[in-house]
Amino acid sequence: WRLGDLSTITLPADYDLIVLAGNVMIYLTPGTEAATLANLARALKPGGLLIAAFELTPKPWTNLTLDSYDHLASAAGLTLADRDRLMTTVRDRMQAMLQRR
């Protein structure tokens, strides 16, 4: 576990998978979304995955939409994976990581 601001915390660049579950992106301090994605992208190994799940219903405290998220992720150097096949990919990668332990 690491405690810190996701937009500035220093992380080693050795993560196969980073998961932002539970609406993390829409609860960030407004305006830090781009810095957060860029910081987390730097922490991924080549070919690593960053998964962000968040509610798409507009909320009064955030302007984040799926389109704006995609734009910010692309600007951070992330490449969109096939959303329809994402869960299969995640399951397979997690199983492979567990087998290496």
Contacts in CASP RR format, 6 or more apart in sequence:
PFRMAT RR
TARGET T0000
AUTHOR 0000-0000-0000
METHOD contacts of the structure
MODEL  1
WRLGDLSTITLPADYDLIVLAGNVMIYLTPGTEAATLANLARALKPGGLL
IAAFELTPKPWTNLTLDSYDHLASAAGLTLADRDRLMTTVRDRMQAMLQR
R
2 9 0 8 1.000
2 11 0 8 1.000
5 32 0 8 1.000
6 24 0 8 1.000
6 28 0 8 1.000
6 32 0 8 1.000
6 36 0 8 1.000
6 39 0 8 1.000
6 40 0 8 1.000
7 28 0 8 1.000
7 29 0 8 1.000
7 32 0 8 1.000
7 35 0 8 1.000
7 36 0 8 1.000
7 39 0 8 1.000
8 35 0 8 1.000
8 39 0 8 1.000
9 39 0 8 1.000
11 39 0 8 1.000
11 40 0 8 1.000
11 42 0 8 1.000
11 43 0 8 1.000
12 43 0 8 1.000
13 42 0 8 1.000
13 43 0 8 1.000
13 44 0 8 1.000
13 45 0 8 1.000
14 43 0 8 1.000
14 45 0 8 1.000
15 43 0 8 1.000
15 44 0 8 1.000
15 45 0 8 1.000
15 48 0 8 1.000
16 44 0 8 1.000
16 45 0 8 1.000
16 48 0 8 1.000
16 49 0 8 1.000
16 93 0 8 1.000
16 97 0 8 1.000
17 48 0 8 1.000
17 49 0 8 1.000
17 50 0 8 1.000
17 51 0 8 1.000
17 90 0 8 1.000
17 93 0 8 1.000
17 94 0 8 1.000
17 97 0 8 1.000
18 40 0 8 1.000
18 43 0 8 1.000
18 44 0 8 1.000
18 49 0 8 1.000
18 50 0 8 1.000
18 51 0 8 1.000
19 50 0 8 1.000
19 51 0 8 1.000
20 40 0 8 1.000
20 50 0 8 1.000
20 51 0 8 1.000
20 52 0 8 1.000
20 53 0 8 1.000
20 54 0 8 1.000
21 51 0 8 1.000
21 53 0 8 1.000
22 53 0 8 1.000
22 54 0 8 1.000
23 53 0 8 1.000
23 54 0 8 1.000
23 55 0 8 1.000
24 52 0 8 1.000
24 54 0 8 1.000
25 33 0 8 1.000
25 36 0 8 1.000
25 52 0 8 1.000
25 54 0 8 1.000
25 64 0 8 1.000
25 69 0 8 1.000
26 54 0 8 1.000
26 55 0 8 1.000
26 59 0 8 1.000
26 61 0 8 1.000
26 62 0 8 1.000
26 64 0 8 1.000
27 62 0 8 1.000
28 36 0 8 1.000
28 62 0 8 1.000
30 61 0 8 1.000
30 62 0 8 1.000
30 63 0 8 1.000
33 64 0 8 1.000
33 68 0 8 1.000
33 69 0 8 1.000
33 72 0 8 1.000
34 72 0 8 1.000
34 75 0 8 1.000
34 76 0 8 1.000
37 50 0 8 1.000
37 72 0 8 1.000
37 73 0 8 1.000
37 75 0 8 1.000
37 76 0 8 1.000
37 78 0 8 1.000
38 75 0 8 1.000
38 76 0 8 1.000
38 77 0 8 1.000
40 50 0 8 1.000
40 76 0 8 1.000
41 50 0 8 1.000
41 73 0 8 1.000
41 76 0 8 1.000
41 77 0 8 1.000
41 78 0 8 1.000
44 50 0 8 1.000
49 81 0 8 1.000
49 89 0 8 1.000
49 90 0 8 1.000
49 93 0 8 1.000
50 73 0 8 1.000
50 78 0 8 1.000
51 86 0 8 1.000
51 90 0 8 1.000
52 69 0 8 1.000
52 73 0 8 1.000
54 64 0 8 1.000
54 69 0 8 1.000
56 65 0 8 1.000
56 66 0 8 1.000
58 65 0 8 1.000
70 80 0 8 1.000
73 80 0 8 1.000
74 80 0 8 1.000
81 89 0 8 1.000
82 89 0 8 1.000
END
